[in-house]
Amino acid sequence: MKPKKNSYPAVNIGSSFMLVILIILSMVIFAVLSLSGALRDARYIEKKADRTGNYYQANNLAEEKLKEIDQILSKTAETEDFYTAGYQEKAISELTKLGNITVSAADESDVLILIHYSIPMGETDSLEVTLAANDRQAKSDGYYYITEWKQVSTQEWNGNSTLPVIKGD
């Protein structure tokens, strides 16, 4: 009589090895996906940090310019009466000496002074500030009030970009 051979079914040959290969392959795929997501998030956070830093830097410069304007309006108020053409003329002449600032009278009949300046924020944006000074209708205690303080894009928008969704014959 022949001794019995231990025979294994053909289906089980290498199945545990194949299972280990599939598990390792799936772990590698998930690791690559996680890495690519983390790198994308890092680039986004870096861009966001740059934009935020640019905004606060521009905001600080705008505040410094606002301080200079406040000092000029304060000195003008010491020598001229509010709501007069003399105050308006002197304030406009002193404010135009600052540079990078647009100062104008609202209209001929009113003594309102409009002050506008822009602070660049990186390459694509700027911080726009508009003030109104010497306004009779204002209910504020200061020399001016802020009418606009906003971030605007300095790039020209091009709306003619199309995507080839359906290719026509």
C-alpha positions as CSV (number, residue, x, y, z in Angstrom):
1,M,0.0,0.0,0.0
2,K,1.1,3.5,-0.8
3,P,1.4,6.1,1.9
4,K,-1.1,8.9,1.6
5,K,0.2,12.2,0.2
6,N,-0.9,15.3,1.7
7,S,-2.7,17.0,-1.1
8,Y,-4.0,20.5,-1.0
9,P,-6.7,21.8,-3.2
10,A,-5.4,23.8,-6.2
11,V,-7.6,26.8,-5.2
12,N,-5.7,27.5,-2.0
13,I,-2.3,27.5,-3.6
14,G,-1.0,31.1,-3.1
15,S,-4.3,32.6,-2.1
16,S,-2.9,33.9,1.2
17,F,0.0,35.4,-0.7
18,M,-2.4,37.1,-3.1
19,L,-4.4,38.4,-0.2
20,V,-1.3,39.9,1.4
21,I,-0.4,41.5,-2.0
22,L,-3.9,43.0,-2.4
23,I,-3.8,44.4,1.1
24,I,-0.3,46.0,0.6
25,L,-1.4,47.4,-2.8
26,S,-4.5,49.0,-1.3
27,M,-2.5,50.4,1.6
28,V,0.0,52.0,-0.9
29,I,-2.9,53.5,-3.0
30,F,-4.4,55.0,0.1
31,A,-1.1,56.4,1.2
32,V,-0.5,58.0,-2.2
33,L,-4.0,59.5,-2.1
34,S,-3.4,60.8,1.4
35,L,-0.1,62.3,0.5
36,S,-1.5,64.1,-2.6
37,G,-4.3,65.5,-0.6
38,A,-2.0,66.7,2.1
39,L,0.3,68.4,-0.5
40,R,-2.7,70.1,-2.1
41,D,-3.9,71.3,1.3
42,A,-0.4,72.6,2.2
43,R,-0.3,74.6,-1.1
44,Y,-3.7,76.1,-0.4
45,I,-2.8,77.0,3.2
46,E,0.4,78.7,2.0
47,K,-1.6,80.8,-0.5
48,K,-4.2,81.6,2.0
49,A,-1.5,82.7,4.6
50,D,0.2,84.9,1.9
51,R,-3.2,86.6,1.1
52,T,-4.0,87.1,4.8
53,G,-0.5,88.5,5.4
54,N,-0.8,90.8,2.5
55,Y,-4.2,92.0,3.7
56,Y,-3.0,92.8,7.2
57,Q,0.1,94.5,5.9
58,A,-2.0,96.7,3.6
59,N,-4.5,97.3,6.4
60,N,-1.6,98.6,8.6
61,L,-0.4,100.9,5.9
62,A,-4.0,102.2,5.4
63,E,-4.2,102.8,9.1
64,E,-1.0,104.8,9.0
65,K,-2.2,106.9,6.1
66,L,-5.5,107.4,8.0
67,K,-3.5,108.7,11.0
68,E,-1.7,111.2,8.8
69,I,-5.0,112.4,7.4
70,D,-6.5,112.7,10.9
71,Q,-3.5,114.8,12.0
72,I,-3.9,117.1,9.0
73,L,-7.6,117.5,9.5
74,S,-7.0,118.2,13.2
75,K,-4.4,120.9,12.5
76,T,-6.7,122.5,9.9
77,A,-9.5,122.5,12.5
78,E,-7.3,124.5,14.9
79,T,-7.0,127.4,12.4
80,E,-10.2,127.2,10.4
81,D,-13.9,126.8,11.3
82,F,-15.7,123.6,10.4
83,Y,-18.1,123.6,7.5
84,T,-16.6,126.6,5.8
85,A,-15.0,127.0,2.4
86,G,-11.8,128.1,4.1
87,Y,-11.6,124.8,6.0
88,Q,-12.3,122.9,2.8
89,E,-9.6,124.7,0.8
90,K,-6.9,124.5,3.4
91,A,-7.7,120.8,4.1
92,I,-7.6,119.9,0.4
93,S,-4.3,121.8,-0.1
94,E,-2.7,120.1,2.9
95,L,-4.0,116.6,2.0
96,T,-2.8,116.7,-1.6
97,K,0.7,117.0,-0.2
98,L,0.6,113.5,1.2
99,G,0.8,111.8,-2.2
100,N,-0.9,108.7,-3.5
101,I,-4.2,110.2,-2.3
102,T,-7.1,111.7,-4.2
103,V,-8.9,114.6,-2.6
104,S,-11.8,116.5,-4.0
105,A,-14.7,118.7,-3.1
106,A,-18.1,116.9,-3.3
107,D,-19.7,119.8,-5.4
108,E,-19.6,123.5,-5.6
109,S,-22.4,124.2,-3.1
110,D,-21.3,121.9,-0.3
111,V,-18.1,121.9,1.8
112,L,-17.9,118.1,1.9
113,I,-14.4,116.7,1.2
114,L,-14.0,113.3,-0.3
115,I,-10.7,111.5,0.3
116,H,-9.7,108.3,-1.5
117,Y,-6.5,106.3,-1.4
118,S,-5.5,102.8,-2.4
119,I,-2.9,100.4,-0.9
120,P,-1.6,97.5,-3.0
121,M,-2.0,94.0,-1.6
122,G,0.3,91.8,-3.5
123,E,0.1,91.5,-7.3
124,T,-3.6,91.1,-7.8
125,D,-5.5,93.0,-5.1
126,S,-5.6,96.4,-3.4
127,L,-7.3,97.9,-0.4
128,E,-9.5,100.9,-1.4
129,V,-10.3,103.5,1.3
130,T,-12.7,106.4,0.9
131,L,-13.4,109.0,3.6
132,A,-15.8,111.9,3.9
133,A,-14.7,114.9,5.9
134,N,-16.4,118.2,6.9
135,D,-19.9,116.8,6.4
136,R,-22.7,118.8,8.0
137,Q,-25.1,115.9,7.9
138,A,-22.7,113.5,9.7
139,K,-23.5,112.5,13.2
140,S,-19.9,111.6,14.1
141,D,-17.6,113.3,16.6
142,G,-14.5,113.0,14.5
143,Y,-13.1,115.0,11.5
144,Y,-14.2,112.3,9.0
145,Y,-16.0,109.1,8.6
146,I,-15.1,106.0,6.6
147,T,-17.5,105.4,3.7
148,E,-15.6,102.6,2.1
149,W,-12.8,100.2,3.3
150,K,-12.7,97.2,0.9
151,Q,-10.5,94.8,-0.9
152,V,-10.7,94.9,-4.7
153,S,-9.1,93.0,-7.5
154,T,-6.8,94.9,-9.7
155,Q,-6.7,92.3,-12.5
156,E,-9.0,92.6,-15.4
157,W,-11.7,89.9,-15.5
158,N,-11.9,88.0,-18.7
159,G,-15.2,86.3,-19.0
160,N,-14.6,84.8,-22.5
161,S,-13.0,81.6,-21.2
162,T,-15.0,78.6,-22.4
163,L,-14.8,74.9,-21.7
164,P,-15.2,72.4,-24.6
165,V,-18.1,70.5,-23.1
166,I,-19.8,69.4,-26.3
167,K,-17.8,69.2,-29.5
168,G,-19.9,70.2,-32.4
169,D,-19.5,68.7,-35.8
